[in-house]
Amino acid sequence: MRTWRAMAGRGPGHDTERGSVTLFVLLFTIAALALASLIVDGGTVLNTEERAADIAQQAARAAADQISTQALRTTGQVVIDPQTACPAAYAIIQRYSVADNVQVTGRACAAAGQNATVTLTVTATPVIEIGFGSFTKTVHETATTTCGNAQMQQRGNC
């Protein structure tokens, strides 16, 4: 006569596979979470790069807006005032980096003639730092002053 264990297939030798599904689910969950965090980290890095370029462009435009009125009045040439250009650029960098939670690790500004160049270095820290560390991106953006007065353009003063 067979016992109920033998009829259910739970006799000796059939307990070797107990818990194998649990192990599979555990390993699959860990792999899925690691993959999801890599996707999120990749998006964070791309977003940080785009945001750094945007902040540097806005800062370069702010620097290029600082026109030397003295040079304009004396020579008729539109040139950037180097005394006020870089502080204006740094103010934009500070405002956007705080508002957007961007970690700015370096900045530089150069303004001469009609060009203003801003260099910005930002750092993004991934969710999983093990093996990856942080990502650093440096962007360079340049803005040029333009003359909006058609009469000055015709005279060649712009």
C-alpha positions as CSV (number, residue, x, y, z in Angstrom):
1,M,0.0,0.0,0.0
2,R,1.3,3.5,-0.9
3,T,1.4,6.3,1.6
4,W,0.0,9.7,0.8
5,R,3.5,11.1,0.6
6,A,4.4,8.6,-2.1
7,M,1.2,9.4,-4.0
8,A,1.9,13.1,-3.9
9,G,5.4,12.6,-5.2
10,R,7.0,13.8,-2.0
11,G,8.9,10.7,-1.1
12,P,12.6,10.5,-0.5
13,G,14.7,12.3,-3.2
14,H,12.0,14.8,-4.2
15,D,12.9,17.5,-1.7
16,T,16.1,18.5,-3.6
17,E,14.3,21.3,-5.6
18,R,12.6,23.0,-2.6
19,G,13.4,26.7,-2.6
20,S,14.8,26.9,-6.1
21,V,12.0,29.2,-7.2
22,T,12.7,31.5,-4.3
23,L,16.3,31.7,-5.2
24,F,15.5,32.5,-8.9
25,V,13.0,35.2,-7.9
26,L,15.6,36.8,-5.5
27,L,18.4,36.8,-8.1
28,F,16.0,38.1,-10.8
29,T,14.8,40.9,-8.5
30,I,18.3,42.0,-7.7
31,A,19.3,42.0,-11.5
32,A,16.1,43.9,-12.4
33,L,16.8,46.6,-9.7
34,A,20.4,46.9,-10.8
35,L,19.3,47.4,-14.4
36,A,16.7,49.9,-13.4
37,S,19.2,51.9,-11.5
38,L,21.6,51.9,-14.5
39,I,18.8,53.3,-16.7
40,V,18.0,56.0,-14.1
41,D,21.7,56.8,-13.8
42,G,22.1,57.1,-17.6
43,G,19.2,59.5,-17.7
44,T,20.6,61.5,-14.9
45,V,24.0,61.8,-16.7
46,L,22.3,62.9,-20.0
47,N,20.1,65.4,-18.2
48,T,23.1,66.8,-16.3
49,E,25.0,67.3,-19.6
50,E,22.1,69.1,-21.2
51,R,21.5,71.2,-18.2
52,A,25.2,72.2,-18.0
53,A,25.1,73.3,-21.6
54,D,21.9,75.3,-21.0
55,I,23.3,77.0,-17.9
56,A,26.6,77.8,-19.7
57,Q,24.7,79.3,-22.7
58,Q,22.5,81.4,-20.5
59,A,25.6,82.6,-18.6
60,A,27.4,83.5,-21.8
61,R,24.4,85.5,-23.0
62,A,24.2,87.3,-19.7
63,A,27.9,88.2,-20.1
64,A,27.5,89.3,-23.7
65,D,24.6,91.6,-22.6
66,Q,27.0,93.6,-20.5
67,I,27.9,96.2,-23.2
68,S,30.4,98.9,-22.4
69,T,28.4,102.1,-22.8
70,Q,31.6,104.2,-22.5
71,A,33.1,102.4,-25.6
72,L,29.9,102.7,-27.5
73,R,29.7,106.4,-26.8
74,T,33.3,107.2,-27.6
75,T,34.1,104.8,-30.5
76,G,30.6,103.7,-31.6
77,Q,31.7,100.1,-31.3
78,V,29.7,97.6,-29.4
79,V,32.0,95.7,-27.1
80,I,31.6,93.8,-23.8
81,D,32.5,95.4,-20.6
82,P,34.9,92.9,-19.0
83,Q,34.3,94.4,-15.5
84,T,30.6,93.5,-15.4
85,A,30.4,90.6,-17.9
86,C,31.8,87.8,-15.7
87,P,30.0,88.7,-12.5
88,A,26.7,88.7,-14.5
89,A,27.6,85.2,-15.9
90,Y,28.5,83.9,-12.4
91,A,25.2,85.2,-11.0
92,I,23.3,83.2,-13.7
93,I,25.4,80.1,-12.9
94,Q,24.7,80.4,-9.2
95,R,20.9,81.0,-9.7
96,Y,20.4,78.1,-12.1
97,S,22.6,75.6,-10.2
98,V,20.7,76.2,-7.0
99,A,17.3,76.1,-8.6
100,D,18.0,72.9,-10.6
101,N,20.1,71.1,-8.0
102,V,23.1,70.9,-10.3
103,Q,26.5,70.3,-8.7
104,V,28.8,72.9,-10.3
105,T,32.5,71.9,-9.7
106,G,34.2,74.5,-11.9
107,R,33.5,77.7,-13.8
108,A,35.4,80.2,-15.9
109,C,34.5,83.3,-17.8
110,A,36.4,85.3,-20.4
111,A,35.0,88.4,-22.0
112,A,36.9,90.5,-24.6
113,G,35.7,92.5,-27.6
114,Q,32.4,91.2,-28.8
115,N,32.7,87.6,-27.4
116,A,32.0,86.1,-24.0
117,T,33.0,82.5,-23.3
118,V,31.8,80.6,-20.3
119,T,33.2,77.2,-19.3
120,L,31.2,75.2,-16.8
121,T,32.1,71.9,-15.2
122,V,29.3,69.8,-13.5
123,T,29.3,66.5,-11.6
124,A,26.6,63.9,-11.5
125,T,26.6,61.2,-8.9
126,P,24.8,58.0,-9.8
127,V,22.5,56.1,-7.6
128,I,24.8,53.1,-7.5
129,E,28.3,54.5,-6.9
130,I,30.0,51.2,-6.6
131,G,32.3,50.8,-9.6
132,F,31.1,53.9,-11.3
133,G,32.0,56.9,-9.1
134,S,30.8,60.2,-10.4
135,F,30.5,61.6,-13.9
136,T,32.1,65.0,-14.7
137,K,31.2,67.0,-17.8
138,T,32.8,70.3,-19.0
139,V,31.0,72.5,-21.5
140,H,32.2,75.6,-23.3
141,E,29.7,78.2,-24.6
142,T,30.3,81.5,-26.4
143,A,28.0,84.4,-27.0
144,T,28.6,87.4,-29.2
145,T,27.1,90.8,-28.9
146,T,25.0,92.1,-31.8
147,C,24.0,95.5,-32.7
148,G,20.3,96.0,-32.9
149,N,20.4,99.5,-34.5
150,A,20.0,99.4,-38.3
151,Q,21.5,102.9,-38.7
152,M,24.7,102.0,-36.8
153,Q,25.0,98.8,-38.9
154,Q,24.8,100.8,-42.1
155,R,27.5,103.1,-40.9
156,G,29.7,100.1,-40.0
157,N,29.7,100.9,-36.3
158,C,28.5,97.4,-35.3
